[in-house]
């Protein structure tokens, strides 16, 4: 494969960047809010699972300890 000279490379990059569809402000805001909501839900889920496992093991070890 032949190397493109730097000028051709820059022209190709500009051509590809022109094809990018950038999100508008509403889409970015909505996506950001959804990410924060999903992160909060994951945090609550893992806290609950950790709490249940810790409580179960503490209770189980209390019987044999």
Order of alpha helices (4+ residues) and beta strands (2+ residues): alpha-alpha
